[in-house]
C-alpha cells in the first residue's frame, strides 16, 4: 500500500519531469536551464591565431557542449556564433585572465589549443590547489606534466616503451654539438622546446650550421623581443613567458629522410578513445604547416599513441608528429603536441569526430552516430590550402575542402590576413621588414604516390 507522503513525492517528481519535457508547461528559461544542465561546459583557450580552435569550438557546440572561449581580441573564436561567452586574454596579466575565466565559467573541462597555454595550465596547477582537479581532468595526470613540456623526456619515455625515435641528445654546450657530429654525421635537426609551428626548428647540414642554430635557439628572449611579440604579434603569453625565466632546453636530433606525418588523439584518463593519422601531401615550407593531408591507417603510429597515452595517463586532445622513413615506411616519432590539431572537428566514416567522441565521454554516453562523414581520404585544410599554389593544383582538385560553411562570419574572417597583421603597428613594422616567404612544398605525387622531397621536422 502506498502512503500519502510517498504518493505525493512521486507526483511531484513526475510533475517536474513533465515541466522539463513538455513545451507547454513551465517557462522557456526553466526548460532551457534544465536542458543546459545536461550539456558539458567547455572552456576553449587560445593564444595564437590558428584556425583549429575556432573549428573545434563549432564542432563541440554541434555535439551538445556549452562552449566559452578565452582568447585575444580579434581572434577567430570571436567570430564563432555558437560561443556563449568570450573572455579576454591580455598580455600583461595573462595568467590572471586564465584563472578568472576558469572561476567565472566553471567548466567541466578546459581545452588548450596552443602549447604555451598548456604550460600556463601547468603553472596554474602548481599555484592554485583549488583548480588542480579540473586541470588534471582536462590534461591528465600531473606526473606527466614535466614529460609533456620536455621533448627530450618525451622521446626517452617513448623509447622505453618500444617506440621508434631518431637518435636524440640534449645540448648543454658546444662540445655536445661537436661530439654529435663526430659520431652521427653532418645532417641534423636542432630544436628548442616551447616553440610551435616549426619556429623552433633548424635543419643543419654541417657542424657550423648546428653550432649557429644552437647559439640562436638557446639565447634568452630579450625585453625588446617580448614586447614586440606583445605589441606586433598580439601574443598574450609573450611577457609571461619571459618573466617565467625557465632555461631553454635544446636538443639535436638525427635527420631522417622521409615525409612528415601526424596523429591526433582524443583520450581520457589514460585510455585512447579515438585516433586519426595523416601523411602530409603539401605544406607551407619544409617545416611549415600542412596545407593538404591524406588519411592513413598505420598500426605502428597507433601503438605509439596507445603506449604514451597509457603510460602518461593523458586526457584531452594531443598530437604526435612522425617522419615516415623513405624506403622502409617506418614511422619515427619526433615530438608530441599537447593540444588539438586541425583534425579534431572533422567527421570520419566509422570513427566520427574526436570532438564528438570526447563530448560523449563528458556526458557519460556512448560514441555518437556518424552523420556527415567526409568523402575520400585527402583533405585540403582551410584556410592554409588557399596558399598551396599551382604546384598543388591537381591535389587540391582531388581533395575534400574543409571550409566552415555553417559559420559564414568565421569563413570570411579566416580568409583575411590575421587580425594582428591588419593593425597599424604591425603594418608599419612589416613595411620595413623583409617578408617571410614560404614556398609550397610537395611531398607526394598524386599518380604514383612517390615522395618528391625529403625533409625532417
C-alpha positions in Angstrom: 0.0 0.0 0.0 1.4 3.4 -1.0 1.4 6.1 1.7 0.1 9.6 1.0 3.5 11.1 1.6 5.2 8.6 -0.9 2.5 9.3 -3.4 2.9 13.0 -3.0 6.7 12.7 -3.7 6.1 10.7 -6.8 3.5 13.1 -8.1 6.0 16.0 -7.5 8.8 14.2 -9.4 6.5 13.4 -12.3 5.3 16.9 -12.5 8.9 18.2 -12.6 9.8 15.8 -15.5 6.7 16.9 -17.4 7.6 20.5 -16.9 11.0 19.8 -18.4 9.9 17.7 -21.4 6.6 19.4 -22.3 6.8 22.6 -24.3 3.6 23.9 -22.9 4.5 23.7 -19.2 7.0 25.9 -17.4 8.8 28.9 -18.6 11.2 28.8 -21.6 14.0 29.9 -19.3 13.3 27.0 -16.9 13.2 24.4 -19.7 16.4 25.8 -21.3 18.1 25.7 -17.9 17.2 22.0 -17.4 18.5 21.2 -20.9 21.7 23.1 -20.3 22.5 21.0 -17.2 22.7 18.0 -19.5 25.4 19.7 -21.7 29.1 19.7 -20.7 30.6 23.1 -20.1 33.8 23.6 -22.1 36.4 26.4 -21.9 38.5 26.6 -25.1 41.7 28.6 -24.6 43.7 30.0 -27.5 46.7 32.4 -27.7 47.7 32.1 -31.3 45.6 32.9 -34.4 45.4 29.4 -35.6 42.1 28.2 -37.1 42.0 24.9 -35.2 40.5 26.4 -32.0 37.5 28.0 -33.8 36.8 24.9 -35.8 36.9 22.8 -32.6 34.5 25.2 -30.9 32.0 24.8 -33.7 32.2 21.0 -33.5 31.9 20.9 -29.7 28.7 23.0 -29.9 27.4 20.7 -32.6 27.9 17.8 -30.2 25.9 19.5 -27.4 28.5 21.3 -25.4 28.2 24.8 -23.9 31.4 26.5 -25.2 33.1 29.6 -23.8 36.4 30.9 -25.0 39.4 32.7 -23.6 41.4 34.4 -26.5 42.9 37.7 -27.6 40.9 40.5 -29.2 40.2 39.9 -32.9 40.8 36.1 -32.6 38.8 33.8 -34.9 36.9 32.4 -31.9 35.2 35.8 -31.6 33.6 35.1 -35.0 32.0 31.8 -33.9 28.3 32.4 -33.4 27.8 29.4 -31.0 30.5 30.5 -28.4 28.4 31.6 -25.4 30.9 33.9 -23.8 34.3 35.4 -24.7 36.9 36.2 -22.1 39.8 38.5 -23.0 43.3 37.0 -22.9 45.5 40.1 -22.3 49.3 40.4 -22.5 50.2 41.8 -19.1 48.3 39.6 -16.8 47.5 36.5 -18.9 47.8 34.0 -16.1 45.2 36.1 -14.1 43.0 36.1 -17.2 43.1 32.3 -17.4 42.4 32.0 -13.6 39.4 34.4 -13.8 38.0 32.7 -16.9 38.0 29.4 -15.2 36.5 30.8 -12.0 33.7 32.5 -13.9 32.8 29.8 -16.4 33.2 26.9 -14.0 33.9 24.5 -16.9 33.7 20.7 -16.8 36.9 20.7 -18.9 39.5 23.2 -20.3 40.7 22.6 -23.8 44.0 24.3 -24.7 44.8 24.9 -28.3 48.4 26.2 -28.0 51.5 24.7 -26.4 52.0 27.9 -24.4 48.5 27.6 -22.9 49.3 24.1 -21.7 52.4 25.5 -19.9 50.2 28.1 -18.2 47.8 25.5 -17.1 50.7 23.5 -15.6 51.7 26.7 -13.7 48.2 27.3 -12.5 48.0 23.7 -11.3 51.1 24.4 -9.2 49.9 27.6 -7.6 46.1 27.1 -7.4 45.2 24.0 -5.4 41.5 24.6 -5.9 41.9 24.1 -9.7 44.1 21.0 -9.7 41.2 18.6 -10.1 39.8 20.4 -13.1 43.3 20.7 -14.7 44.0 17.1 -14.2 40.6 16.1 -15.6 41.4 18.3 -18.6 45.1 17.3 -19.3 45.7 14.1 -17.4 47.9 13.1 -14.5 50.1 15.8 -13.1 53.0 13.3 -13.1 53.1 13.7 -16.9 53.5 17.5 -17.0 57.3 17.6 -16.9 57.4 15.0 -19.6 54.9 16.9 -21.8 56.9 20.1 -21.5 60.2 18.4 -22.5 60.8 17.0 -26.0 63.8 15.1 -24.7 62.0 13.4 -21.8 59.0 12.6 -24.0 61.2 10.9 -26.6 63.1 8.9 -23.9 59.8 7.8 -22.5 58.6 6.7 -25.9 61.9 4.8 -26.5 61.5 2.9 -23.2 58.0 1.9 -24.5 59.5 0.4 -27.7 58.5 3.4 -30.0 61.0 4.1 -32.8 62.6 7.6 -32.5 65.5 9.3 -34.1 68.7 9.4 -32.1 68.3 12.5 -29.9 70.6 14.2 -27.4 70.2 17.2 -25.1 72.6 20.1 -25.9 74.1 22.0 -23.0 77.4 23.3 -24.5 79.2 23.5 -27.8 81.1 20.2 -27.0 77.8 18.3 -27.2 77.2 19.5 -30.8 80.8 18.7 -31.8 80.5 15.2 -30.3 77.2 14.6 -32.0 78.6 15.4 -35.5 81.7 13.4 -34.9 79.7 10.3 -34.1 76.4 10.6 -36.2 77.2 12.6 -39.3 76.7 16.0 -41.0 72.9 16.3 -41.2 70.9 17.1 -38.1 67.9 18.8 -36.7 68.3 21.3 -33.9 65.2 22.1 -31.8 64.2 24.2 -28.8 61.3 23.5 -26.5 58.5 26.0 -26.1 58.0 26.9 -29.8 55.5 25.6 -32.3 54.6 25.7 -36.0 58.2 25.0 -36.9 59.5 28.2 -35.3 62.0 26.4 -33.0 63.4 24.0 -35.6 66.6 24.4 -37.6 67.7 21.8 -40.2 71.5 21.8 -40.5 74.0 20.1 -42.9 77.2 20.8 -41.1 78.8 21.3 -37.7 79.0 25.0 -38.3 75.3 25.3 -39.1 74.4 23.2 -36.0 76.5 25.4 -33.7 74.9 28.6 -35.2 71.4 27.1 -34.6 72.3 26.1 -31.1 73.5 29.6 -30.2 70.5 31.2 -31.7 67.9 29.0 -30.1 69.4 28.9 -26.6 69.5 32.8 -26.4 67.1 34.1 -23.8 64.2 36.2 -25.1 65.1 39.9 -24.7 62.7 42.5 -23.3 62.5 44.1 -26.8 61.6 40.7 -28.4 58.9 40.1 -25.8 57.3 43.5 -26.2 57.5 43.1 -30.0 55.6 39.8 -29.7 53.1 41.5 -27.5 52.6 44.7 -29.4 53.0 43.5 -33.0 52.1 39.8 -32.9 49.5 40.3 -30.1 50.8 37.3 -28.3 49.2 37.3 -24.8 51.9 34.9 -23.5 54.9 36.9 -24.6 55.5 38.9 -21.3 54.6 36.0 -19.0 56.9 33.6 -20.8 59.8 35.9 -20.4 59.1 36.6 -16.8 58.9 32.9 -16.1 62.6 32.7 -17.0 62.8 29.0 -17.4 66.0 27.8 -19.1 65.5 26.7 -22.7 66.1 23.1 -23.5 67.7 22.5 -26.8 68.1 19.1 -28.5 69.9 17.8 -31.5 68.2 15.0 -33.5 69.1 12.6 -36.2 67.9 13.7 -39.7 65.5 11.1 -41.0 65.0 11.2 -44.8 61.3 10.9 -45.4 57.9 12.6 -45.2 56.0 14.2 -42.3 53.0 12.5 -40.8 51.0 13.0 -37.7 48.3 11.6 -35.5 45.6 13.5 -33.5 44.4 11.7 -30.4 41.4 12.0 -28.1 42.0 10.3 -24.8 40.5 10.1 -21.3 42.3 9.0 -18.1 45.0 7.1 -19.9 42.7 5.4 -22.5 42.9 6.2 -26.2 39.4 7.0 -27.3 40.0 7.9 -31.0 42.8 8.5 -33.4 43.2 9.9 -36.9 46.5 9.6 -38.7 47.6 11.5 -41.9 50.6 12.0 -44.1 51.4 15.4 -45.4 50.8 15.8 -49.1 51.8 19.5 -49.2 53.0 22.1 -46.7 53.9 25.8 -46.3 57.7 25.3 -46.5 59.9 22.4 -45.3 59.0 22.8 -41.7 55.7 24.8 -42.1 52.1 23.9 -41.5 50.4 21.3 -43.7 48.1 22.5 -46.4 46.9 19.1 -47.8 46.9 15.8 -45.9 46.0 12.2 -46.7 44.3 10.0 -44.1 46.2 6.7 -43.5 46.0 3.7 -41.1 49.3 2.9 -39.6 49.5 0.3 -36.8 52.9 1.4 -35.5 51.7 5.0 -35.1 48.6 3.7 -33.3 50.6 1.6 -30.9 52.8 4.5 -30.2 49.8 6.6 -29.3 48.3 3.9 -27.1 51.5 3.3 -25.2 52.1 7.0 -24.5 48.5 7.8 -23.5 48.5 4.8 -21.1 52.0 5.5 -19.6 51.4 9.2 -19.1 47.7 8.9 -18.2 46.7 11.6 -20.6 43.3 13.2 -21.0 42.0 15.6 -23.7 43.5 16.2 -27.2 47.1 15.6 -28.2 49.1 15.3 -31.5 52.0 13.1 -32.3 54.4 14.1 -35.1 56.3 11.5 -37.1 58.7 11.2 -40.0 57.9 8.1 -42.2 61.3 7.0 -43.4 61.8 6.8 -47.2 62.3 3.3 -48.5 61.3 1.4 -45.3 58.0 3.2 -44.5 58.9 3.0 -40.7 57.4 5.9 -38.7 59.8 7.7 -36.3 58.2 9.7 -33.5 59.8 13.2 -33.4 57.6 15.1 -30.9 54.3 15.4 -29.1 52.0 18.5 -29.2 49.8 18.7 -26.1 46.8 20.2 -27.9 44.3 19.7 -30.6 45.3 19.9 -34.3 43.2 20.8 -37.3 41.6 17.3 -37.5 39.6 17.3 -34.3 36.3 18.7 -35.8 36.2 16.5 -39.0 33.8 13.6 -39.2 35.4 10.5 -40.5 33.4 7.4 -41.7 33.2 4.8 -39.0 35.0 6.9 -36.4 33.2 10.2 -36.3 35.0 13.3 -35.0 37.2 13.5 -32.0 35.2 16.4 -30.7 32.1 14.2 -30.7 33.8 11.3 -29.0 35.2 13.4 -26.2 31.8 15.2 -25.8 30.1 11.9 -25.4 32.5 10.8 -22.7 31.8 14.0 -20.8 28.1 13.3 -20.9 28.6 9.6 -20.0 27.2 8.4 -23.3 28.3 6.0 -26.0 30.1 7.1 -29.2 27.8 9.3 -31.3 26.4 8.3 -34.6 28.4 9.5 -37.6 26.0 11.7 -39.6 28.1 13.5 -42.3 31.5 11.9 -42.9 33.9 13.4 -45.4 34.4 11.8 -48.8 37.7 10.5 -49.9 41.0 10.4 -48.0 42.6 13.7 -49.0 41.8 16.9 -47.1 42.6 20.4 -48.2 42.9 22.3 -44.8 41.2 25.7 -44.7 42.5 28.3 -44.9 46.1 27.0 -45.4 45.2 25.4 -48.7 44.4 28.8 -50.2 48.2 29.3 -50.4 49.0 25.9 -51.8 49.9 27.3 -55.2 49.9 25.9 -58.7 52.3 23.1 -57.7 49.4 21.6 -55.7 46.6 22.3 -58.1 45.8 18.7 -59.1 46.0 17.6 -55.4 43.5 20.4 -54.4 41.0 19.2 -57.0 41.2 15.7 -55.6 40.7 16.7 -52.0 37.8 17.3 -49.6 37.8 21.1 -48.9 37.4 21.6 -45.2 35.5 25.0 -45.2 33.3 26.1 -42.3 30.3 26.8 -44.5 28.0 26.6 -41.4 29.7 29.7 -40.0 29.9 32.3 -42.8 31.4 35.0 -40.5 34.2 32.7 -39.4 34.9 31.6 -43.0 35.2 35.3 -44.1 37.5 36.1 -41.2 39.8 33.1 -41.9 40.2 34.2 -45.5 41.5 37.5 -44.4 45.0 38.4 -43.2 45.2 37.5 -39.4 43.9 40.3 -37.2 47.2 41.3 -35.7 48.7 41.9 -39.2 45.9 44.2 -40.0 46.7 46.7 -37.2 48.7 49.8 -37.8 51.6 48.8 -35.6 52.1 45.6 -37.5 51.6 47.2 -40.9 54.3 49.8 -40.1 56.7 47.1 -38.6 56.3 44.7 -41.6 56.7 47.6 -44.1 60.3 47.8 -43.1 60.9 44.1 -42.6 61.6 41.7 -45.5 58.6 39.4 -45.9 58.9 35.8 -44.8 58.4 33.7 -47.9 57.3 30.1 -47.5 57.2 28.4 -50.9 54.8 25.5 -51.1 56.5 22.1 -50.7 55.0 19.0 -52.3 55.7 15.6 -50.7 53.6 13.3 -52.8 52.9 12.7 -56.5 49.1 12.1 -56.9 49.5 9.4 -59.6 52.3 7.1 -58.2 52.4 8.1 -54.5 56.1 8.8 -54.5 58.0 11.2 -52.3 59.3 14.2 -54.3 61.2 15.9 -51.5 62.8 14.7 -48.3 62.9 16.7 -45.1 62.8 16.3 -41.3 60.9 18.4 -38.8 
